[in-house]
Structure formats: C-alpha cells, structure tokens
C-alpha cells in the first residue's frame, strides 16, 4: 500500500507549524516530529512517502535520521 504521509521534522516550533500549514493546504497528510529521535520512533510505526528533515537539531542531525 502506498503512503500519502509526509514526515516533517524540525526542532523549531514556528518553522514546523508554518511548513505543516503550507503542506496541509497543498493536500498533504503531514505528521510532525520535534526532534530526530521522535522521527525515528515514528518511522517504526508509520510509512511515509517523503520526509522533510531539519539538518541541525539538538539530539541528532537530519542527516542521521
């Protein structure tokens, strides 16, 4: 089954909410995480068609997710 979910990961709440709003208005089903470890937990239980990752986060970088 194809996923229509987009994973959005950003530790900056304002940026995360802005991007989430833009993506949702464009018709995407957005699931957010506020850190890399939360994103890794989400990919254990959800499937995603795409992911937008912040590169600089306090726990792990977007490159490690």
QUIVEN-V193222 format. One record per residue. RES is the residue in one small letter. SS is DSSP state (~ for helix, > for strand, _ for the rest). OMEGA is omega in degrees with one decimal (999 if undefined). NEAR is the number of other ideal C-beta (glycine too) atoms within 10 Angstrom. Layout:
BEGIN
res:RES ss:SS omega:OMEGA near:NEAR
res:RES ss:SS omega:OMEGA near:NEAR
END
This chain:
BEGIN
res:x ss:_ omega:179.4 near:4
res:x ss:_ omega:177.0 near:5
res:x ss:_ omega:173.1 near:12
res:x ss:_ omega:-178.7 near:12
res:x ss:> omega:171.6 near:16
res:x ss:> omega:176.9 near:20
res:x ss:> omega:178.9 near:21
res:x ss:> omega:-176.3 near:25
res:x ss:> omega:177.4 near:22
res:x ss:_ omega:179.3 near:24
res:x ss:_ omega:177.8 near:17
res:x ss:_ omega:-174.0 near:13
res:x ss:~ omega:-178.6 near:10
res:x ss:~ omega:178.6 near:8
res:x ss:~ omega:-179.9 near:12
res:x ss:~ omega:-179.5 near:19
res:x ss:~ omega:178.9 near:13
res:x ss:~ omega:179.5 near:12
res:x ss:~ omega:178.5 near:18
res:x ss:~ omega:179.6 near:18
res:x ss:~ omega:179.7 near:11
res:x ss:~ omega:-178.3 near:12
res:x ss:~ omega:179.9 near:17
res:x ss:~ omega:177.4 near:12
res:x ss:~ omega:178.6 near:8
res:x ss:_ omega:174.4 near:9
res:x ss:_ omega:-179.6 near:7
res:x ss:_ omega:172.0 near:16
res:x ss:> omega:-171.4 near:12
res:x ss:> omega:172.7 near:17
res:x ss:> omega:-174.2 near:17
res:x ss:> omega:172.7 near:19
res:x ss:> omega:-177.5 near:23
res:x ss:_ omega:176.8 near:17
res:x ss:_ omega:-178.0 near:17
res:x ss:~ omega:-178.8 near:21
res:x ss:~ omega:176.5 near:13
res:x ss:~ omega:177.6 near:15
res:x ss:~ omega:179.0 near:26
res:x ss:~ omega:176.9 near:15
res:x ss:~ omega:180.0 near:12
res:x ss:~ omega:-177.6 near:18
res:x ss:~ omega:174.4 near:14
res:x ss:~ omega:-173.3 near:6
res:x ss:~ omega:-177.3 near:6
res:x ss:_ omega:171.6 near:11
res:x ss:_ omega:-174.9 near:11
res:x ss:_ omega:175.6 near:16
res:x ss:_ omega:-178.4 near:12
res:x ss:> omega:176.5 near:12
res:x ss:> omega:172.6 near:17
res:x ss:> omega:-172.4 near:16
res:x ss:> omega:170.3 near:17
res:x ss:_ omega:-178.8 near:21
res:x ss:_ omega:-177.0 near:10
res:x ss:_ omega:175.6 near:10
res:x ss:_ omega:-174.9 near:22
res:x ss:_ omega:-175.6 near:8
res:x ss:_ omega:174.6 near:13
res:x ss:_ omega:-178.8 near:13
res:x ss:_ omega:176.2 near:13
res:x ss:_ omega:178.1 near:17
res:x ss:_ omega:-178.1 near:9
res:x ss:_ omega:-178.1 near:12
res:x ss:_ omega:999 near:21
END
